[in-house]
Amino acid sequence: CTAPPLPREGARRAPPHSGGRPGSRRSSSGLPAAAAPLPCRRPGSQPPPTRRASGRPPMGASQSGPAAPAVPAEGCPMHEKPSARAEPSPTAAAGCPVHGEGAGNGGARPKPVYDVYGREVDPTNNMPKLPQTMAPGQTKPLPTERVRSTIPKGGTDETWLYPSEQQFYNALHRKGKADGVTEDDMDAVIRVHNTVNEKTWRHVLEWESLHASSEPPPVTLSRFTGRPQELSPLARLRVALGHAPPYDRHDWIVDRDGREVRYVIDYYHDEARVPLDRQPRSLQDVGAIHSTILEVRPALDSLEAAVDRFVRMPLRRLKGESSVLTSPPLLPSPADRAAAGRRELAVQAEKECARYKAALDACTGEADCRRASLGLVQCMGGIVCPAQKRELDGAVKGGDERRIEAELGKLMACMDNFLGEQRRVRERGGR
């Protein structure tokens, strides 16, 4: 599920609902000892960026299920035992809502399903079953209560359940996306995640209203699949035109009068809209997150779906009768091109600086960690902040210790800004 930049109400503190992360998979130094005041930390990891609400759906794919945004991407991967009536999903899910306890089979436990690593998974989405226990290194317990969504669960009289804060936190750690995310962030992360999923369902209902005479349409969500690493055909077209890729992608399988209809959902992050975001006040406060843009549509699995997409819904939009459907523009804005460029830099930095990051992870002692940290700064700075890196190199050649310290501070600030933005995308579940 992808989560976005984290909002704050007042002094306290992002869809979801899924983008790259240089510090997620994460040097010796040519600087003189005068540059030593740099703290021994990974660039961008401390202090944490100011948290603002942003659309990360939390659940955050042309074949995917409920979103997430954006944690990360990959939506929300924690589930309890599924209903025995639910059908298994062919691939791993990245989104939410999360299942409640299933019923059926006369109380018999369904046959366990395991992934290639031998972990038991939920057969409806192939996601590992996450415990409600504290994660390694967790400093304080998180709430384990789960919120019930408004999304009807197929084959039952219930609605889907969202993950608890503890489950979501465990999922971030399991997927290596917890860097820079603290226990105090989880309340806002969960709020954004859940709200983006509710907004996604409203979009689905808008499409389903083309086939129903009642409001809301009598449809249920049977299952979902997350495919954050697979671009839908429409997303591939947008990327080819210069857009940044969606941070998450889902397929939601909807039951329409006993017939399954697949919906494809791409979750995009618009950094320019982040200032408009605020922390959702309730599950139905779907207008709180502006920076997550949803591309929801029925998959082209039938002639009926093609008519809906290319005839019926466009006519409804022309008449002004579509209330919630929005799509990113086909041609990217300058900000979109810049975001795509930053993502490419993040991927390049992650690959080229991997050995420096490993040295920082393995360092022991203050002097050793300082050298490793400076090496990582030099490597990543040359890729993501080349102008500031050149100024620092000039200061080193001049030997002016005060200037070296000043230029090093500028380089670190630039890198913190860059990595902070990547972290916000990552918290939405993005790649």
C-alpha positions in Angstrom: 0.0 0.0 0.0 1.4 2.1 -0.9 2.0 5.7 1.7 2.8 9.3 0.6 4.5 12.3 2.3 3.1 12.4 5.7 0.8 15.2 6.7 0.6 16.9 10.0 -2.4 18.2 11.9 -1.1 21.3 13.6 2.3 20.5 14.9 2.1 16.7 14.3 2.4 15.1 11.1 0.9 9.8 2.3 -1.4 6.2 -0.9 -0.6 5.1 -0.5 -1.6 3.8 -2.0 4.6 3.3 -5.5 8.6 4.8 -7.5 12.5 4.3 -6.9 14.5 4.8 -3.8 18.2 5.3 -3.7 18.4 4.9 0.0 16.3 1.8 0.1 18.8 -0.8 -1.1 21.5 0.7 -0.2 32.5 5.1 0.3 36.7 6.0 1.0 37.0 9.6 1.0 39.2 12.0 -0.8 38.3 14.8 1.6 40.7 16.0 4.2 40.2 15.6 7.8 38.9 19.1 8.1 35.6 17.9 6.6 35.1 15.6 9.5 32.1 17.3 11.2 29.8 15.3 8.9 27.7 13.0 11.2 28.0 9.3 10.6 24.7 8.6 8.9 23.3 7.8 5.6 22.6 10.8 3.5 18.9 11.7 3.7 18.2 9.4 6.6 18.3 12.0 9.4 16.7 14.1 10.3 13.4 12.8 8.8 11.7 15.1 6.3 8.8 17.3 7.3 5.8 15.1 7.0 2.9 16.2 4.9 -0.1 14.3 3.7 0.2 13.1 0.3 -1.6 10.7 -1.8 0.1 7.4 -1.3 -2.2 5.2 -1.5 -1.7 2.9 0.3 -3.1 0.2 -1.8 -2.2 0.9 -4.2 -1.7 -1.9 -11.2 -3.0 -3.6 -17.3 -3.5 -6.2 -14.6 -3.6 -5.3 -10.9 -5.9 -5.0 -7.5 -6.7 -2.4 -4.6 -4.1 0.1 -4.0 -2.1 1.4 -1.6 -0.5 4.4 -2.0 1.6 4.3 -2.5 3.6 2.5 0.9 5.0 1.7 -0.4 4.2 0.9 -3.0 3.4 -2.0 -3.3 0.3 -1.3 -1.4 -0.6 -3.2 1.7 0.6 -6.7 1.9 -0.8 -8.0 5.2 -3.7 -10.3 5.4 -5.4 -12.6 7.9 -7.0 -15.9 6.9 -9.1 -15.3 3.7 -12.7 -16.3 3.3 -13.0 -19.9 2.1 -15.3 -18.6 -0.6 -12.7 -16.2 -2.0 -10.9 -17.3 -5.2 -7.1 -17.4 -5.3 -5.3 -14.7 -7.0 -2.6 -15.6 -9.5 0.0 -13.1 -8.4 1.2 -11.3 -5.3 -0.9 -8.5 -4.2 0.4 -5.1 -3.2 -2.7 -3.4 -2.0 -5.4 -3.4 0.5 -8.1 -3.8 2.0 -6.8 -6.6 4.1 -8.9 -9.7 4.7 -10.7 -10.6 7.9 -11.1 -14.1 9.2 -12.7 -16.4 6.6 -15.6 -18.7 7.2 -16.7 -21.9 5.6 -15.4 -25.4 5.0 -17.2 -26.4 8.2 -14.5 -24.6 10.2 -11.7 -26.6 8.6 -8.5 -24.7 8.0 -7.8 -24.3 4.3 -4.7 -26.1 2.9 -1.7 -23.8 3.5 -0.1 -22.1 0.5 3.6 -21.3 0.4 5.8 -19.1 -1.8 9.2 -20.0 -3.3 10.8 -19.0 0.0 8.8 -21.4 2.0 6.7 -18.7 3.7 3.0 -19.3 4.2 0.9 -16.8 2.1 -2.7 -15.7 1.8 -4.0 -17.7 -1.3 -6.2 -14.7 -2.4 -3.2 -12.5 -3.1 0.0 -14.6 -2.5 1.2 -12.2 0.2 3.0 -13.4 3.4 0.8 -13.4 6.5 2.2 -10.7 8.7 2.0 -10.9 12.5 0.8 -8.3 14.9 4.0 -8.6 16.9 6.7 -5.9 17.1 9.3 -5.8 14.4 13.0 -6.2 15.2 14.4 -2.9 16.4 11.0 -1.5 17.0 11.1 0.9 19.9 7.5 1.0 21.0 4.3 -0.9 20.3 1.8 0.2 17.7 -1.9 -0.3 17.6 -3.2 -3.6 16.3 -6.8 -2.6 15.8 -8.0 -2.7 12.2 -10.4 -0.4 10.5 -13.3 -1.8 8.4 -13.5 -0.3 4.9 -16.7 0.6 3.0 -15.8 -1.8 0.2 -18.1 -4.8 0.1 -16.2 -8.1 0.2 -17.3 -10.6 -2.4 -19.0 -13.8 -1.2 -19.7 -12.3 2.3 -22.0 -9.8 4.0 -19.0 -7.9 5.3 -16.6 -5.2 4.0 -12.8 -5.6 3.6 -10.5 -4.8 6.6 -7.6 -2.5 6.4 -4.2 -3.4 8.1 -3.4 -2.3 11.6 -0.5 0.1 12.1 1.6 -2.8 13.4 0.9 -4.9 10.4 1.7 -2.0 8.0 4.9 -1.3 9.9 5.9 -5.0 9.7 5.2 -5.0 6.0 7.5 -2.0 5.4 10.3 -3.8 7.2 9.7 -7.0 5.3 9.9 -5.2 2.0 12.9 -3.1 3.0 10.9 0.2 2.8 11.1 1.3 6.4 14.2 3.5 6.1 13.3 6.9 7.5 9.8 5.8 8.6 9.2 5.7 12.4 6.5 4.4 14.6 5.2 7.9 15.0 4.6 8.1 11.2 2.3 5.1 11.1 -1.0 6.9 12.1 -0.7 9.3 9.1 0.5 6.5 6.8 -2.5 4.4 7.6 -4.9 7.3 7.2 -3.6 8.1 3.8 -3.5 4.5 2.7 -7.1 3.8 3.7 -8.4 7.1 2.2 -6.7 6.4 -1.2 -8.3 3.0 -1.3 -11.7 4.4 -0.5 -11.2 6.9 -3.3 -10.2 4.1 -5.7 -13.5 2.3 -4.9 -15.5 5.4 -5.7 -13.9 5.5 -9.1 -14.8 1.9 -9.7 -18.4 2.6 -8.7 -18.4 5.5 -11.2 -17.6 3.0 -14.0 -20.1 0.4 -12.6 -22.9 3.0 -12.6 -22.8 2.7 -16.4 -24.4 -0.8 -15.9 -26.6 -0.2 -12.8 -29.9 1.6 -12.2 -29.4 1.9 -8.5 -27.0 3.9 -6.4 -24.5 2.7 -5.4 -24.2 0.0 -7.9 -24.7 -3.5 -6.4 -21.1 -4.7 -6.9 -18.5 -6.2 -4.6 -14.8 -6.5 -4.6 -13.9 -10.2 -4.9 -10.1 -10.0 -4.8 -7.2 -8.0 -6.0 -3.6 -8.3 -7.2 -0.7 -5.9 -6.9 1.8 -5.7 -9.8 4.0 -2.7 -8.9 6.9 -3.9 -11.0 4.7 -4.3 -14.2 3.6 -1.3 -16.2 0.2 -1.5 -17.8 0.1 -0.7 -21.5 -1.3 2.8 -20.8 1.4 3.4 -18.3 4.1 2.3 -20.8 2.7 4.8 -23.2 2.9 7.6 -20.7 6.4 6.7 -19.7 7.4 6.7 -23.4 6.0 10.2 -23.7 8.1 11.4 -20.7 6.0 10.8 -17.7 7.4 9.3 -14.5 6.0 5.7 -14.0 3.2 5.1 -11.6 4.3 4.3 -8.1 1.9 1.4 -7.9 -0.4 -0.7 -10.0 -3.3 -3.0 -9.1 -5.9 -5.2 -10.6 -9.2 -5.3 -8.7 -11.7 -8.1 -9.6 -15.2 -6.9 -9.2 -18.3 -9.1 -9.0 -21.0 -7.6 -11.2 -24.2 -9.7 -11.0 -22.2 -12.9 -10.7 -19.7 -12.0 -13.5 -16.1 -11.0 -12.8 -14.9 -7.7 -14.2 -11.3 -6.7 -13.9 -10.2 -3.1 -13.3 -6.7 -1.8 -13.8 -5.5 1.0 -11.5 -2.3 3.0 -11.9 -1.3 5.3 -9.0 0.7 8.4 -9.9 2.4 10.9 -7.6 2.4 14.6 -8.5 5.0 16.4 -6.3 3.6 19.8 -7.4 0.4 19.0 -5.6 1.9 18.0 -2.3 1.4 21.4 -0.7 -2.3 20.9 -1.2 -2.3 17.7 0.8 -3.5 17.4 4.4 -4.0 14.5 6.7 -7.4 12.8 6.2 -9.8 13.5 9.0 -11.9 10.4 8.4 -12.1 7.4 6.1 -14.4 9.3 3.7 -12.2 12.4 3.5 -11.1 11.5 0.0 -10.5 15.1 -0.9 -7.6 15.4 1.5 -5.0 13.9 -0.8 -4.3 15.8 -4.0 -0.9 14.5 -4.9 -2.0 11.0 -5.7 -3.6 10.8 -9.2 -5.6 7.6 -10.0 -6.0 6.1 -13.4 -8.9 3.7 -12.9 -10.5 1.8 -15.8 -11.9 -1.6 -16.8 -9.3 -3.8 -18.4 -9.8 -4.4 -22.1 -10.9 -8.0 -21.6 -14.2 -7.7 -23.5 -16.0 -5.7 -26.2 -18.2 -4.3 -23.4 -15.2 -2.9 -21.6 -13.9 -1.2 -24.8 -17.2 0.4 -25.4 -17.3 1.7 -21.8 -13.8 3.2 -22.1 -13.9 4.7 -25.5 -17.6 5.6 -26.0 -19.9 5.6 -22.9 -17.6 7.2 -20.3 -16.1 9.8 -22.7 -19.7 10.9 -23.5 -20.5 11.1 -19.8 -17.5 13.3 -19.3 -18.4 15.6 -22.2 -21.8 16.0 -20.6 -20.2 16.9 -17.3 -21.9 13.9 -15.6 -18.7 12.3 -14.3 -18.0 13.5 -10.7 -14.9 11.7 -9.6 -13.0 10.3 -12.6 -9.7 12.1 -13.2 -6.6 11.1 -15.3 -3.2 12.5 -15.6 -2.6 14.4 -18.9 -1.3 12.3 -21.7 1.6 14.6 -22.4 3.9 15.3 -19.4 4.4 18.7 -17.8 7.9 20.0 -17.1 7.5 18.9 -13.5 6.6 15.4 -14.7 9.7 15.2 -16.9 11.8 16.5 -13.9 10.3 13.7 -11.7 11.2 11.1 -14.3 14.7 12.4 -14.5 15.1 12.3 -10.7 13.9 8.7 -10.6 16.6 7.8 -13.2 19.2 9.5 -11.1 18.1 7.6 -8.0 18.4 4.3 -9.8 21.9 5.2 -11.1 23.0 6.3 -7.6 21.7 3.1 -6.0 23.7 1.0 -8.5 27.0 3.0 -8.6 27.2 3.7 -4.9 26.2 0.3 -3.6 29.8 -0.5 -2.4 30.0 2.7 -0.4 26.6 2.1 1.2 27.8 -1.4 2.1 30.9 0.1 3.7 28.7 2.4 5.8 26.5 -0.4 6.9 29.6 -2.5 8.0 31.6 0.3 9.6 32.8 0.1 13.2 34.1 3.1 15.2 33.6 6.8 14.6 36.6 7.3 12.3 35.7 4.3 10.2 32.1 5.4 9.9 33.1 9.0 9.1 35.2 7.8 6.2 32.4 5.6 4.9 29.9 8.3 5.2 32.0 10.8 3.4 32.7 8.3 0.6 28.9 7.8 0.1 28.4 11.5 0.1 31.0 12.0 -2.6 29.6 9.2 -4.8 25.9 10.1 -4.5 26.6 13.8 -4.6 28.4 13.5 -7.9 25.2 11.9 -9.4 22.3 13.7 -7.8 23.8 17.1 -6.9 26.7 17.6 -9.4 26.9 21.4 -9.0 27.3 21.2 -5.3 29.8 18.4 -5.6 32.0 20.5 -8.0 32.0 23.3 -5.5 33.1 21.0 -2.8 35.9 19.5 -4.9 37.1 23.1 -5.6 37.1 23.8 -1.9 39.1 20.7 -1.2 41.7 21.7 -3.8 42.0 25.1 -2.2 42.5 23.7 1.2 40.3 26.3 3.0 38.8 24.3 5.8 36.0 26.8 6.5 34.9 26.7 2.9 35.2 22.9 2.8 32.8 22.7 5.7 30.4 25.2 4.1 30.3 23.5 0.7 29.9 20.1 2.4 26.9 21.4 4.2 25.4 22.6 0.9 25.9 19.3 -0.7 24.3 17.4 2.2 21.3 19.7 2.1 20.9 19.1 -1.6 21.1 15.3 -1.1 18.7 15.4 1.9 16.1 17.2 -0.3 16.6 14.7 -3.1 16.4 11.7 -0.9 13.5 13.1 1.1 11.4 13.4 -2.1 12.3 9.8 -3.0 11.3 8.7 0.5 7.9 10.2 0.1 7.4 8.4 -3.2 8.7 5.2 -1.5 6.3 5.5 1.4 3.4 5.4 -1.1 4.6 2.0 -2.0 6.3 3.2 -5.1 9.2 1.8 -6.9 
